[in-house]
Amino acid sequence: MDRNKKVCIFGLGYIGLPTAALLANSGYQVLGVDVKQEIIETINRGEIHIIEPDLDAFVHAAVHSGNLKADLDPTEADIFIIAVPTPFHEDLSPNISYVLEAARSLASKVKPGNLIILESTSPVGTTEKIQAELIQLGVDTDNLHFAYCPERVLPGHIMKELIENDRIIGGITKESTKKVADFYKTFVKGAVLETNSRTAEMCKLTENASRDVNIAFANELSMICDPLDINVWELISLANKHPRVNILRPGTGVGGHCIAVDPWFIVSQSPDTAKIIKQAREVNNFKTQWVIEKIINTCLRFRIENKKKPKLACLGLAFKPDIDDLRESPALEVVERLISEKIDCMVVEPNIESHPKMKLVELEEAIEKADIVVVLVGHKPFKNVSFKESGIVLDFIGLNV
């Protein structure tokens, strides 16, 4: 495919911005669209608003080459990519309003031959709904090519994995699949695998639901082991010596916009049959509540035994190690609950500068002053930290295991 093409990307978050920067540095003319003026201004200065290794260099190079610009409004392009959030409603049903809003905003910009690609994690049938939305607005879609291509990257390694990971392309038609696959082959080194849009949508949900189920087993195991006085980290290490056993690591729950959200998309569409997937979601949500109760009970025992309220050092707010992403973070939920219970918390999160609901402190200060250290996220700066021998350490993630 000729790289002398214009690409318009909706959503400049954790997927949209890296994708925009990668395409711009690959020779495409890219316009990134977002609803927040401060994000637009930041990117147009060649700077970034999220933490991701190497992203700053990619964005700086892309902007200063003239290949990447950001704006509040879309423009005509050859290729449109939708990478906006897809949260869920209070009843846990998927909310694709941002996707459909993006579809409506590009309706007046499309022309025959355009590619319209959805990357946002979405329930099955969403790609078809984008086409239906355009038809309802009077757009002739016969010569437009719609496809779904889920992102499959790991935060902290996004720039590398955008290029190296295999990608799945699912078009509404076989011709659309082929044309969109040809586009991705211009910048992806991994295999570009072709299917239909519904299978591609379900594949993304399946990948994350599978992870969620396996994490739920580990989290449930940790809660079983605790009252039995069994070290779950040693147990898992021993069990994993079996050649066909691979138990994952338990933690404070499951967070992020993918694994903590996507399984509900399957449950919502198949409520009577997605029994294991639903149960896993409930186990992982319950693990966070279990962590909260264990911390509160430890604080009560300390207060009774020492006749004073304990000071806690809470290590980590992000949903996983070494990133600044707080979306659906179980660690954040834990700390917010502790603060609401009037527990004295010193909060350490080295990947963000501030938080509107709590004061952040440096790691050394928190460890020095704390009576109880609560390890919630395994950030690298926390590794091999020397805790006070007289203090209590509640490690929910196996920090140095």
ABEGO torsion letter per residue (X at the ends): XBABBBBBBBEABAAAAAAAAAAAAAGBBBBBBBABAAAAAAAAAGBBABBBBGAAAAAAAAAAAGABBBBABBBBBABBBBBBBBBBBAAGBBBAAAAAAAAAAAAAABBBGBBBBBABBBBBGAAAAAAAAAAAAGBBAAABBBBBBBBABBBGAAAAAAAABBBBBBBABAAAAAAAAAAAAAABABBBBBBBAAAAAAAAAAAAAAAAAAAAAAAAAAAAAAAAGBBAAAAAAAAAABAABBBBBBBAEBBEAAAAAAAAAAAAABAAABAAAAAAAAAAAAAAAAAAAAAAAAAAAAAAAAGBBBBBBBBEABABBGBABABGBAAAAAAAAAAAAGBBBBBBBAABABBAABBBBBAAAAAAABABBBBABBBAAABGBBBBAABBBBBAAGAAX
